[in-house]
Amino acid sequence: MVDKRESYFILSYLSINHALTHAALIAIAPLLPFIIESGLDISIDRGLLFAGISLLSYGLGSIPAGYLADRAGNFKVILLGVCLTTFSCLGLYFSSTQNEILLYLTILGFASALYHPPGLSLLSQSYKIGRGSAMGIHGAVGNFGQILTPIIAVLLAQVYFWQAFYLLLAIFAFFLTIGAVFFIMRKTEERIDEDISDKKEKKTENLENKNLEYKNKAKGIFTNTLANIMLLLAFTSLYYQGTIYILPTYIVNVLHASKETSGYLTSLLLGAGAIGSIIGGKLEEKFGIKRPLCILTAIALFSFIPITLHSFEFLTLGLVALGFAFFSTQPLTNSLIAEVSEKDVRGFYYGVTFLTRDGLGIIPLIIMGSVITSFGLGAAIYVSLVFAIFALVSTFFISEKV
């Protein structure tokens, strides 16, 4: 078993890595107005497409990340992820063409995918008691990285150039890599995984039998329960990803606000989300999963109404409600996945669900680009509202047992 001190250490490192992952993924959103004006001939619909391809890479990478986490070990996959994050962020810093930007955004998406399945699998196994709170703290720290991203990215872009923030991320990722090597990898992967998972496998166990057992368990995850979870995550991703990536450009072009204001308002949404992550974990421990999930998704749906009114006051209210509600659901769905999955294939389970959760993010961004081109930025928010309606409906398919 993992002792309390070690579990705190694991939670701390994973949470910091979580902050980096989300900062790297979300950075393109507040920087998009600068990229459009950079002279690289990147329009808003093309910029959204680039962001969508990065999300698709992230989603597709989640499945092999989960498989590798189960087979090779969680920490090894996480270490590979921060190494690739360092490389791709440096690549973006030096990018000067559309093709280079697309290439390194794609690599960055894949690098980010190497964190979530092993990270959440490791965390869920480390906290059999207090799992909801641990998931909430983990989510809140991840949100903290997102909260700072719009403000810092916009500030650096105005003072220097839009790539400057990626240099900062590369430096941060490099130190996380060093930390992983010298502080986490000092304990062998086999030893950590055995402690966390309560495994008492003998070294003489036949490898072929282990592989066969894993394949059988992996095939067994494709059930109606998984289908219902994926349905919920799909529509949740569709309404959120579609909103967060157009939000800064929407604020600048529709509300005629400054780029700094767009950064502050985006950070406000994410700040409300940090609070929501902690509260969502507490709600799960007190009320279970389904009831809070339904209520919070309903709040997210109704938050789009004030956002569509094109007023600063109503927009602020809607963004706070949306951020709080959306991120409150994340510890709930993460705990839900842990509840219905076997620990031996949990990384793979998280990988499959993250493909749905984030890989499908390319769909709303393509739709948003088309809607913006045809009807303008103001109409794009209604697309997210429709997806939120379907997300609410999908919560009713989640089993009452959780």
C-alpha positions as CSV (number, residue, x, y, z in Angstrom):
1,M,0.0,0.0,0.0
2,V,1.1,3.6,-0.6
3,D,1.6,5.5,2.7
4,K,0.1,8.9,3.3
5,R,3.3,10.8,2.7
6,E,3.9,9.1,-0.6
7,S,0.4,9.6,-1.8
8,Y,0.7,13.3,-1.1
9,F,3.9,13.4,-3.1
10,I,2.2,11.6,-6.0
11,L,-0.8,14.0,-5.9
12,S,1.5,17.0,-5.8
13,Y,3.6,16.0,-8.8
14,L,0.7,14.9,-10.8
15,S,-1.2,18.1,-10.1
16,I,1.7,20.2,-11.3
17,N,2.0,18.1,-14.4
18,H,-1.7,18.5,-14.9
19,A,-1.3,22.3,-14.8
20,L,1.4,22.1,-17.5
21,T,-0.7,19.9,-19.7
22,H,-3.8,22.1,-19.7
23,A,-1.7,25.3,-20.1
24,A,-0.1,23.8,-23.2
25,L,-3.4,22.7,-24.7
26,I,-5.3,25.9,-24.0
27,A,-2.6,28.4,-24.9
28,I,-3.6,28.6,-28.6
29,A,-7.0,30.0,-27.6
30,P,-5.9,33.4,-26.1
31,L,-3.1,33.6,-28.6
32,L,-5.3,33.1,-31.7
33,P,-6.1,36.9,-32.1
34,F,-2.3,37.5,-32.2
35,I,-1.7,34.7,-34.6
36,I,-4.4,36.0,-36.9
37,E,-2.6,39.4,-37.0
38,S,0.9,37.9,-37.2
39,G,1.1,38.0,-41.0
40,L,1.1,34.2,-41.4
41,D,-2.1,34.3,-43.3
42,I,-4.0,32.3,-40.7
43,S,-7.7,33.1,-40.5
44,I,-9.9,32.3,-37.5
45,D,-11.4,29.2,-39.2
46,R,-7.9,27.9,-40.0
47,G,-6.7,28.7,-36.5
48,L,-9.6,26.8,-35.1
49,L,-8.8,23.9,-37.4
50,F,-5.2,23.8,-36.2
51,A,-6.4,23.8,-32.6
52,G,-8.9,21.0,-33.5
53,I,-6.1,18.9,-35.0
54,S,-4.1,19.3,-31.8
55,L,-7.1,18.1,-29.8
56,L,-7.6,15.2,-32.2
57,S,-3.9,14.2,-31.7
58,Y,-4.5,14.5,-28.0
59,G,-7.6,12.2,-28.1
60,L,-6.0,9.6,-30.4
61,G,-2.9,9.5,-28.3
62,S,-4.8,8.8,-25.2
63,I,-5.5,5.2,-26.2
64,P,-1.9,4.1,-26.7
65,A,-1.0,6.2,-23.6
66,G,-3.5,4.2,-21.5
67,Y,-2.2,0.9,-22.9
68,L,1.4,1.8,-22.3
69,A,0.6,3.0,-18.8
70,D,-0.9,-0.4,-18.0
71,R,1.9,-2.4,-19.6
72,A,5.1,-0.3,-19.2
73,G,4.2,1.7,-16.1
74,N,2.5,5.0,-15.4
75,F,5.6,7.1,-14.6
76,K,7.5,6.1,-17.7
77,V,4.7,7.3,-19.9
78,I,4.4,10.5,-18.0
79,L,8.1,11.1,-18.3
80,L,7.9,10.6,-22.1
81,G,5.1,13.1,-22.2
82,V,7.0,15.9,-20.5
83,C,10.0,15.3,-22.7
84,L,7.8,15.6,-25.9
85,T,6.1,18.7,-24.4
86,T,9.5,20.3,-24.0
87,F,10.4,19.5,-27.6
88,S,7.1,20.6,-29.1
89,C,6.9,23.9,-27.2
90,L,10.5,24.7,-28.3
91,G,9.4,23.9,-31.8
92,L,6.4,26.3,-31.6
93,Y,8.7,29.0,-30.2
94,F,10.9,28.8,-33.3
95,S,8.0,28.3,-35.8
96,S,7.7,30.7,-38.6
97,T,5.3,29.0,-41.1
98,Q,1.8,27.5,-41.0
99,N,3.1,24.0,-41.5
100,E,5.6,24.3,-38.6
101,I,2.9,25.5,-36.3
102,L,0.5,22.7,-37.3
103,L,3.3,20.1,-36.9
104,Y,4.3,21.2,-33.4
105,L,0.7,21.7,-32.2
106,T,0.0,18.1,-33.3
107,I,3.0,16.8,-31.4
108,L,2.0,18.9,-28.4
109,G,-1.4,17.3,-28.5
110,F,0.1,13.8,-28.5
111,A,2.5,14.8,-25.7
112,S,-0.3,16.0,-23.6
113,A,-2.2,12.7,-24.2
114,L,0.7,10.9,-22.5
115,Y,-0.3,12.5,-19.2
116,H,-4.0,12.0,-18.5
117,P,-4.5,8.3,-18.7
118,P,-1.5,7.3,-16.7
119,G,-1.8,10.2,-14.3
120,L,-5.5,9.6,-13.5
121,S,-4.9,5.8,-13.3
122,L,-2.1,6.4,-10.8
123,L,-4.1,8.9,-8.8
124,S,-7.2,6.7,-8.6
125,Q,-5.1,3.8,-7.4
126,S,-3.3,5.9,-4.8
127,Y,-6.4,7.2,-3.2
128,K,-8.9,4.4,-2.5
129,I,-10.2,6.5,0.4
130,G,-10.8,10.2,-0.4
131,R,-10.6,9.6,-4.1
132,G,-13.1,12.3,-4.9
133,S,-11.2,15.0,-3.0
134,A,-7.9,14.0,-4.6
135,M,-9.5,14.2,-8.0
136,G,-10.9,17.6,-7.1
137,I,-7.5,18.9,-5.9
138,H,-5.8,17.5,-9.0
139,G,-8.4,19.2,-11.2
140,A,-8.1,22.5,-9.4
141,V,-4.4,22.7,-9.8
142,G,-4.8,21.8,-13.5
143,N,-7.2,24.7,-13.7
144,F,-4.7,27.0,-12.0
145,G,-2.4,26.4,-14.9
146,Q,-5.2,27.3,-17.2
147,I,-6.2,30.3,-15.2
148,L,-2.8,31.9,-15.5
149,T,-2.4,30.9,-19.2
150,P,-4.6,33.5,-20.9
151,I,-3.2,36.4,-18.8
152,I,0.5,35.5,-19.1
153,A,0.2,34.4,-22.8
154,V,-1.5,37.7,-23.8
155,L,1.0,39.8,-21.7
156,L,4.0,38.0,-23.3
157,A,2.5,38.3,-26.8
158,Q,2.0,42.0,-26.4
159,V,5.4,42.7,-24.9
160,Y,7.4,40.3,-27.1
161,F,5.6,38.0,-29.7
162,W,3.0,35.3,-29.6
163,Q,5.5,32.4,-29.4
164,A,7.1,33.7,-26.2
165,F,4.6,31.8,-23.9
166,Y,5.7,28.5,-25.5
167,L,9.3,29.1,-24.5
168,L,8.1,29.6,-20.9
169,L,6.2,26.3,-21.1
170,A,9.2,24.5,-22.6
171,I,11.3,25.7,-19.6
172,F,8.6,24.6,-17.2
173,A,8.3,21.2,-18.9
174,F,12.1,20.7,-18.8
175,F,12.2,21.2,-15.0
176,L,9.3,18.7,-14.6
177,T,11.3,16.2,-16.7
178,I,14.3,16.7,-14.4
179,G,12.0,16.3,-11.4
180,A,10.6,13.1,-12.8
181,V,14.0,11.6,-13.4
182,F,15.6,12.5,-10.0
183,F,12.7,12.3,-7.6
184,I,10.1,10.0,-9.1
185,M,12.1,7.6,-11.1
186,R,14.4,7.0,-8.1
187,K,11.8,4.4,-7.1
188,T,11.5,1.7,-9.7
189,E,8.3,1.6,-11.7
190,E,7.6,-2.0,-10.7
191,R,7.9,-1.2,-7.0
192,I,5.6,1.8,-7.2
193,D,3.0,0.0,-9.3
194,E,3.1,-3.0,-7.0
195,D,2.6,-0.7,-3.9
196,I,-0.2,1.2,-5.4
197,S,-2.1,-1.6,-7.0
198,D,-1.6,-4.1,-4.2
199,K,0.0,-6.4,-6.7
200,K,1.9,-9.4,-5.4
201,E,2.8,-11.0,-8.7
202,K,5.7,-13.4,-8.7
203,K,8.6,-12.7,-11.0
204,T,8.2,-16.1,-12.4
205,E,4.7,-15.5,-13.7
206,N,4.3,-16.3,-17.3
207,L,4.4,-13.2,-19.5
208,E,2.3,-14.7,-22.2
209,N,-0.5,-15.5,-19.7
210,K,-0.3,-11.9,-18.4
211,N,-0.7,-10.5,-21.9
212,L,-3.6,-12.8,-22.6
213,E,-5.3,-11.8,-19.4
214,Y,-4.8,-8.1,-20.1
215,K,-6.2,-8.4,-23.6
216,N,-9.3,-10.2,-22.3
217,K,-9.8,-7.6,-19.6
218,A,-9.3,-4.8,-22.2
219,K,-11.9,-6.3,-24.5
220,G,-14.3,-6.5,-21.5
221,I,-14.4,-2.7,-21.0
222,F,-16.6,-2.2,-24.1
223,T,-20.0,-2.4,-22.4
224,N,-23.2,-0.4,-22.3
225,T,-21.8,1.4,-19.2
226,L,-18.8,2.6,-21.2
227,A,-21.0,3.6,-24.1
228,N,-23.1,5.8,-21.8
229,I,-20.0,7.4,-20.3
230,M,-18.6,8.1,-23.7
231,L,-21.9,9.6,-24.8
232,L,-21.9,12.0,-21.9
233,L,-18.2,12.9,-22.3
234,A,-18.6,13.5,-26.0
235,F,-21.4,16.1,-25.7
236,T,-19.7,17.7,-22.7
237,S,-16.5,18.1,-24.7
238,L,-18.4,19.4,-27.7
239,Y,-20.0,22.3,-25.8
240,Y,-16.9,23.2,-23.8
241,Q,-14.2,22.9,-26.4
242,G,-16.3,24.8,-28.9
243,T,-16.7,27.6,-26.4
244,I,-13.2,28.0,-24.9
245,Y,-11.3,28.1,-28.1
246,I,-13.4,30.9,-29.7
247,L,-14.0,32.8,-26.5
248,P,-11.0,35.2,-26.7
249,T,-11.6,36.0,-30.3
250,Y,-15.4,36.4,-29.6
251,I,-14.7,38.9,-26.9
252,V,-12.3,40.9,-29.0
253,N,-14.4,40.9,-32.2
254,V,-18.1,40.8,-31.0
255,L,-17.8,42.8,-27.8
256,H,-15.0,45.0,-29.2
257,A,-12.9,44.5,-26.0
258,S,-9.2,44.6,-25.8
259,K,-7.0,41.5,-26.0
260,E,-6.2,41.9,-22.3
261,T,-9.8,41.9,-21.4
262,S,-10.3,38.7,-23.4
263,G,-7.5,37.1,-21.4
264,Y,-8.9,38.2,-18.1
265,L,-12.4,36.9,-18.9
266,T,-11.1,33.6,-20.1
267,S,-9.1,33.3,-16.9
268,L,-12.3,34.2,-14.9
269,L,-14.0,31.2,-16.4
270,L,-11.1,28.9,-15.6
271,G,-10.8,30.4,-12.1
272,A,-14.5,29.5,-11.4
273,G,-13.6,26.1,-12.7
274,A,-10.8,25.7,-10.2
275,I,-13.3,26.2,-7.4
276,G,-15.8,23.9,-9.2
277,S,-13.2,21.1,-9.3
278,I,-12.8,21.0,-5.6
279,I,-16.5,21.3,-4.9
280,G,-17.3,18.6,-7.5
281,G,-15.0,16.2,-5.6
282,K,-16.7,16.9,-2.3
283,L,-20.2,16.5,-3.9
284,E,-19.2,13.0,-5.1
285,E,-18.2,11.9,-1.6
286,K,-21.5,13.2,-0.1
287,F,-24.1,12.6,-2.8
288,G,-22.7,10.1,-5.2
289,I,-22.1,10.8,-8.9
290,K,-25.3,10.8,-10.9
291,R,-27.4,13.4,-9.1
292,P,-24.6,16.1,-8.9
293,L,-23.7,15.3,-12.5
294,C,-27.2,16.0,-13.8
295,I,-27.6,19.2,-11.8
296,L,-24.2,20.6,-12.8
297,T,-24.7,19.8,-16.4
298,A,-28.1,21.7,-16.3
299,I,-26.3,24.7,-14.8
300,A,-23.8,24.6,-17.7
301,L,-26.6,24.5,-20.2
302,F,-28.4,27.5,-18.7
303,S,-25.1,29.4,-18.4
304,F,-25.1,29.8,-22.2
305,I,-28.3,32.0,-22.1
306,P,-26.6,35.1,-20.6
307,I,-23.5,34.5,-22.8
308,T,-25.7,34.9,-25.9
309,L,-26.9,38.3,-24.8
310,H,-23.7,40.0,-26.0
311,S,-23.4,42.1,-22.8
312,F,-20.3,42.3,-20.6
313,E,-22.3,41.9,-17.4
314,F,-24.3,38.9,-18.6
315,L,-21.2,37.4,-20.3
316,T,-19.3,37.5,-17.0
317,L,-22.2,35.9,-15.1
318,G,-22.5,33.2,-17.8
319,L,-18.7,32.4,-17.9
320,V,-18.5,32.0,-14.1
321,A,-21.5,29.6,-14.1
322,L,-20.1,27.7,-17.1
323,G,-16.6,27.4,-15.7
324,F,-17.9,26.3,-12.3
325,A,-20.4,23.8,-13.7
326,F,-18.2,22.2,-16.3
327,F,-15.1,21.7,-14.1
328,S,-17.3,20.4,-11.2
329,T,-18.3,17.5,-13.4
330,Q,-14.7,16.5,-14.1
331,P,-13.9,14.9,-10.8
332,L,-17.3,13.2,-10.9
333,T,-16.7,11.6,-14.3
334,N,-13.1,10.7,-13.4
335,S,-14.3,8.9,-10.3
336,L,-17.1,7.3,-12.3
337,I,-14.6,5.8,-14.7
338,A,-12.5,4.5,-11.7
339,E,-15.7,3.0,-10.2
340,V,-16.6,1.0,-13.3
341,S,-13.1,-0.1,-14.4
342,E,-10.7,-2.8,-13.2
343,K,-7.4,-1.4,-11.9
344,D,-5.3,-3.6,-14.3
345,V,-6.8,-1.9,-17.4
346,R,-7.8,1.4,-15.9
347,G,-5.2,3.3,-17.9
348,F,-6.6,1.9,-21.1
349,Y,-10.1,2.7,-19.9
350,Y,-9.1,6.4,-19.3
351,G,-7.4,6.4,-22.7
352,V,-10.6,5.3,-24.5
353,T,-12.7,7.9,-22.6
354,F,-10.2,10.7,-23.2
355,L,-10.4,10.0,-26.9
356,T,-14.1,10.8,-26.6
357,R,-13.6,13.7,-24.2
358,D,-11.0,15.6,-26.1
359,G,-10.3,13.9,-29.4
360,L,-13.8,14.9,-30.6
361,G,-12.9,18.5,-29.8
362,I,-12.0,18.9,-33.5
363,I,-15.7,18.5,-34.4
364,P,-17.1,21.7,-32.7
365,L,-14.1,23.7,-33.9
366,I,-14.7,22.7,-37.5
367,I,-18.4,23.5,-37.1
368,M,-17.6,26.8,-35.3
369,G,-15.3,27.8,-38.2
370,S,-18.1,27.1,-40.7
371,V,-20.7,28.9,-38.7
372,I,-18.4,31.9,-38.1
373,T,-17.6,32.1,-41.8
374,S,-21.3,32.0,-42.8
375,F,-23.1,33.8,-39.9
376,G,-20.4,35.5,-37.9
377,L,-18.9,35.0,-34.4
378,G,-22.0,35.9,-32.6
379,A,-23.8,32.8,-33.9
380,A,-21.2,30.4,-32.8
381,I,-22.2,30.3,-29.2
382,Y,-25.6,28.8,-30.1
383,V,-23.8,25.8,-31.4
384,S,-22.3,25.2,-28.0
385,L,-25.8,25.6,-26.4
386,V,-27.2,22.9,-28.6
387,F,-24.4,20.5,-27.6
388,A,-25.1,21.3,-23.9
389,I,-28.7,20.3,-24.3
390,F,-27.6,16.8,-25.6
391,A,-25.0,16.6,-22.7
392,L,-27.8,17.1,-20.2
393,V,-29.9,14.4,-21.8
394,S,-27.0,12.0,-21.8
395,T,-26.6,12.3,-18.0
396,F,-29.9,10.5,-17.5
397,F,-28.3,7.4,-19.1
398,I,-25.8,7.1,-16.3
399,S,-26.5,4.3,-13.9
400,E,-28.3,5.2,-10.6
401,K,-25.8,2.9,-8.8
402,V,-23.0,5.4,-8.9
